[in-house]
Amino acid sequence: MADTPTTSVGPAKRSQALRVLLIDDDPLARSILSDALSANGFEVAQAENGREAVRAIVSGKELPNVVLTDLLMPDMDGRTVLALLRLTPGLASVPVMVVTGSPRAYGLERELEDKGAAAVLDKSWGPATIAEVVSAIVAVSGKQSMAA
């Protein structure tokens, strides 16, 4: 799809669309979620692991309005991505949403939210619902930042 506003991690483009950084080690999951987010009007950048994503954000190559990360990934998991972003000046307020499809992760919602996750979602909810939740989180966080 040449006209889909989806990119791999690279130089951030300035546009009117809100930018989501989607991190997932599963290429099919990334593709499906990216399509759903694009359909909701987001510009989507993709990273196949947390290390790649954090490197792009910290270097300034990626400037997302929201981060959507898988929880369980090799190299650097979503919990570590969340912790690093919460400790990075200028990025601590970027909403981070964590998605998982693993039964091993069930029950971690409270812990992740206590550590700063805007939401913890099960992949079984489906890409369209996840994209709608991302839209809602962005809308709420935008209103909060305008009130501050």
N, C-alpha and C positions, 0 to 999 in steps of 0.2 A: 504494500500500500504506500505509494509514493507521497500521497497527500496527507497521510496521517502525521500529526505533529509529535511523533515519537522519535526520540533520539537515544543513542547510547550516551554514556557519560562523556561529556566534552564541554567546550566553551558554552557558557550560559548565554542564551539569547534573550534580549530584552523584548518582551511582547506584552500584550494586554492579558493573555491567558495566564492563569495561575499555574505554577510549575510544581509538579510532583516528582520526587525522586523515588523510584520504585526499585527496591532491592530484594532480589530473590534468586536463589541458585538454580531454580528450575526454569529453563527457557520457556517451556509451555505455559507455566503459571505466569511468568512475566508478560508473555505475549497476550494472554487472555485478559489479565488485569489491566495492561496497558491499553488495550482496545476499549475496555469499559470506561476507564478514566478519560480517554480521549473523547469518547462519546458524550461524556459529561462536561466537555469543554476545557479539560486540563491539557497543558503541554506536559508530556511525560519524558523524563530522562530515566534510563535504566542502568542498573549496576548488578553484576552477577554475584557480588559478595560485599560484605560490610566493609572490608578493608579498602576495596576500590572506591566505594561510595564515600567513606569518611575522608579518604585522601583527596577526592575531587572537591568535597565541600570545604575542607580546611584550606586547600590551596586557592580557593575562590573560583575554580572552574565551574562549580555547580552552586547555584544559589536558589534552593528550592523554597517554596512557600509551605510545603508539607513533605514529610518523609513517610513512606509506607514501606515497612520492612518485614520480611519473613523472620520468624523467631529462630528456627533451627536451621543453621547453615554452617558448612565447613569454613574454615579460615577465620571468620569473625561473625558471630551470631548477632541476632537482633537486640538481645539484651546489652551486649557490649556497644553496639551502635548507639543505642539509647543513652547509655551512661556517658559515652564520649561526647555526644552532642549536648547533653545537659551540663557538661563541664567546660564547654567551649564558649568563650565570650562571643556575644553576638548571635549565637545559635541556640542558646538555652530556651528561647521562647518559640522556636520553630516546632509546630506540632509534629509529633512522631506517633504513628499508628503502627501497631504490631499485628501481623496476621500469622496464623498457624493452622496447619492441618494435622498436626501430630497429637495423638492422645497423650503423649508424654508431657505435653505442655499444659494440659487442662489443669486448672487450679492455680495457675500463675498470674491470672488477671489482676488480682489485688496487688500482688508484689510489683508487677510492671507499672500499674497505675500509680502506686506509691512512689515509684522511681521516676515518674514524669511522663509516662505514655498517655497520650490523649485518648486512646482507645485500644482495646485488645479484641480482635475479631477472629472468628473461626472461618477458615477458607470455605467451609461447607455452606456458608451463607450465600455464596455465589458472587461472581464479579460485579454484577449490576448493583447488588445491595451494598457491597463493599465500597464501590464508587460513590454511591449515594451518601454513605456514612462519611467518607472523605469530604464530600461537598458540605455536609452539615458541620463537620469539625472546622473546616476552613471558614465557613460563614460565622460561626460562634467566635473563633479566635480573632477574626477580623473585627468584629464588633467590640470585643474586649480590648484590643489594641487601640481602637479609635476612642474608647472611653478613658483610657489611661492618660 
